[in-house]
Amino acid sequence: MVLSRRRFLAAAGASLGLLAAPSVVRAQAPAGRRSRLIILATGGGPRPRKTRGSTAHAIIVDNVLYVVDCGNGVARQLAQAGVALPTLRHVFITHHHSDHNADYGNLMLLAWTTGLRGRVDTWGPPPLEKMTRLFFELNAVDIDTRIADEGRPPLVPLVHPHEITQPGLVMQDERVKVTAALVEHPPLTPAFGFRFDCPDRSIVFSGDTNKSDNLIRLARGADVLVHEALYVPAVDRLVARVPQAATLKKHLIDSHTSAEDVGRVVAALLRGDLPWRRIGAATYKQKSNSNTERAALECERGKFHG
């Protein structure tokens, strides 16, 4: 869904399970548009939930699939969205928390079992190469059995991991140009936000981050910003259920963007020197009194008073 600068409501990313969201949010491409954005899941934190998956997004350009983050259940979310897994071509990991990478290897394995035959390049912070190698070692029995018993091509030679340590150009092909910015998600470094310049629009993903000037610079002139949001008033209720409450609360506040600060990010973009054409934002609602609606109001407050 694309909103004008006057109708910005909330970030299209719910952090740490504090905002309620449907399983899959599709940004339908208008007739003639080559790119599609699908918000596959926005659950934050490693705890599994009945109705929400962990963070994962998809961009499809000319029927080629680019996945950003691989939280638990990403392959199933793609299937629910009607996306053919064998169209997978690139995978991008913003940082190595399990709610963003738990199904990194499983996505490629399950795509392979449903007909993947072509090369897949993966991109993310170290130790991505080691993670890839160890995943294939962990699943060698299944992979080797399916090659011998089902006639599948070897999987390991299809997957090519690339470690990112610095901001800048990540990759470019005939469909998209991907650029990374360093964001602030302590204690993990590096952590990245990604910008996808597609043939018909530009889409930026914040990843998990505190309010980041680098991300604001990355998003200048983009059409769609998919940004995490933390509804701070709900943090105390969340951490009250865990024994390490004080430590967890500090992490949440230090390493995520409050909903009001997301509004400030948008305000900074609207004040930028470059022309801002549209802001894309998905709002996640289940009830009128949900944390999501409150967070949307926080975003509005930050935007107009930041």
N, C-alpha and C positions, 0 to 999 in steps of 0.2 A: 504494500500500500504506500502510495507516495503522497506526502503532505506538503503543502506550501509552508513557507517560513512562518505564517501567522497561525498555522494549525499544528505546530509541533506538539506532540503529547508526551512521548516517553521513549527511552532507548529501546532498541530492538534486541535486548539481551538482559535476561534476568539473572542476577548473581546470587548464588548461595541459597537458592530455594526460597528467597524472601518475597518473590513476586510469583503470582500464579500464572500458568501459561498452558495453552492447549499443546497437544503432542507435536503437531506440525503446523507451521504457518507458511502458506505459499504466497509468494509475491508473483502473481500471474503476469506474464509478459504480454503487453498489448500486441495486437496484430502487427506483424512486420518486425517486431523486436527480436533480436538474436539471443539475448541473455535472459535467464530466469534466476531469481534468488529464492531459495527455500530455507526458512529458519526451521531446521529439523528438530532441535530441542534446545532448551535454555536452562535446564536445571543446573544449579551450582552446588559444589561440594560432592564428596564421593558417596553419600548415602543414597541407595536406590529408592525410588518412589514408585507408587502404583501407577500414577498418571503422567509422569514426566520423565523424559530421558535427560541425560547429561549433555553438555554443550556440543553442538555440531551444526554446521551450516553447509549448504550446497549452492554452488553457482554452476549453471549449465549454459554453455555457449555452443550453438550449432550441434546440439546433442552430445557434447563432450562434457564430462563431469569433473568438476574441481571441488574437493571437500576441504573445509576449514574446520579443524578440530574433530576429534573422534571420541567423544564421550561414550559411555556405556550405552549400547543399543543403536549405534549409528546405522548399521546395515539394515536393521529392522525399520528404522525411521525412513530410510531411503525407499524401502519396499512399500511402506505405507503411503509415501508420497508419489508412488508410481514411477520411480526412477530406476532404470535398468542398471544393475550393479556392473555388468561388463562394460559400461560406458566410462568407468572410472579411468582417469588419466593422470591426475595430480592430487596429492594430499599435502595439506599444510597444517603444521602444529604450532600454535602460538607459544605454548610453554608446557613444561612437563609436570603438571598436576594431573592426577588420575581422572578427574572429571572432564579433562580435555584430551586425554590420550589413551584411556583404558582399552579402547577397541581399535587402536591404530593398526595393530597386526591383524586382528580379526576382520576388519573391513576388507583388507586385501585378500585374505584367505577365503572369505565368503564370496567375494566378487569372483575369485578364481573358480570356486565350486559351482557358480552359476553361469560360467561361460567366458570369463575374462581370458583373453589370449594375447593382448598387447602389452606394451611397456607401461609401467606406472612409475612416475618420479615422485619422491616424497621429500618434504622440506621442513626443517625445524631446527631448534637448538640442539647442541650436543646433550646427551650421547645418542643421537638418533641412529647413527650407523650401528652402534653396539646393540641398541634395542631391537633393530631390525634383524640383525644376525641371531640374537638370542631367541627371538620369537620363532624364527624358522627352525632353530635347533629344538625348541620346546615342542613344536608340532611336526617334527620330521616323520614320525611314524605315520600319522594321518596323511601327510603330503605324499610321501613315498608310496603308500598303499594306493592312493587314488591315481597316481601316475601309472602304476603297474596294473591296477585292477580296472580302471575306468578309461585309460587311454588319454589322460589329460597331459598337456605339455608341462614341463618343469616350471614351478612357480618362482623359485628363487632367482633365476636369471631375468625374470620380468621386472623385478623391483629394484629401483636405484635410489637409495637414500642420499640426501645432500644436507650437510650440516650448515646452519646459518649462525654466524657469530657477530655480524656487523649489520647496521642498517644499509639500505640502498636497494638497488635492483636485485631481485631474487631470480626471476626467470621471465622469459618472453617467448611466446610462440605466435602463430598466425592468428590467434583468437584473443589472447589477453597478455597484458603486461602486469607483473606482480612486483610491488615494491614493499619493503619492510621498514618499520620504524621501531626503535627501542622504546618500550613502555616500562612503567614502574609497577612491578608486582613482587615486592620483596617477600621472602628471601631469594626467590628464583631469579637468576640472571644468566643469560639474557632471556627476556620475554619480549614478544613482538606483537605489533599490530600489522595488519596487511591491507594493502590497497590493490584492488583489481581494476585495471583500466580495460574495459571490454569495448567491443566495436560501437556500442550504442549508449553506454553509460559507465560511470565509475562507482565502485562499491568499496567501502572501507569497513574493516572489522577491527574493533578495539582490542580483542582478546581481553584478558583480565588485567586491570591496571587501576592505579590511582589516577587522579586527574593528571593528564599528561600533555605538556606543551608539544612534545614530539608528535603525538597523535593528532593534535590540532593542525600542525603543519602538514601532516600526511593527508588530512581530510580536506584541505583547502580545495575548493572547486569541484568536489565530488558530488554525486547525485544522491547517494544513499550512505548513511552511517549506521552501522550495526554496533551498538555500544552497550556494554554491561551497565547495570545499575544496582546499587545497594540501598535498600530502604533502611536507613540507620535506626529509626525507632523500633524496628523489629529485632535488632541484634541482641539486645538483652534477653528477650524471650527465647531466642535461639540458643544462646550460649548457656542459659540456665539449665539446660538438659544435659550438659556434659561436664565431667569433672575438671577439665582444663579450661574453665570458662574465661579466666583472666587472659591467658595466653591466646586463646582463640579469638577473643574480642579484639585484642590489639592487632592480630593479623588481619582480621576482616576490615577494620578501620584503616589500617596503614596500606593495604594492598588492593583496595577496591575503590570505585568511584561512587560517591553518594548520588542519589537521584537528583538532588539539587545541584551538585557539581556537573552532572550531565547536562542540565539546563545551561550552566555557565559555558560548557564546551560549545553547545549550539550557539549561544550568544556570541562567543568569540568568533565562530565561523561566519555568522551573519554580519559581523563587523569587519570581516577581512577585506583585504584589498582586491582579491580576486572575486569575480562574479559568482554568486551562489545560486544555482538554478533551482534545485529542489532538495528537500530533506526527506529521506525515506525513514519511516518509523513504524514499528508494529507495537500496538499496545495489547497487553495480555490481561484479560479480565475473566473472572468467573463469577464474581459477585460485585455489586456496586460498592460494597464497603471493604473490598479486598485490599491487601497491601499494594497490589498493582495500581489501583486507582489512586491511592494515596501517593504512591511514588510518582505517578504521572503529574499530580499537582505539585510535588516537590520539583520535578523537572521544569514545570512552567514557572515556578517561583525563581528558580535559578536563572532561567532564560531572561526573565524580564527585570530581575533585580540583581543580577550578577555583575 
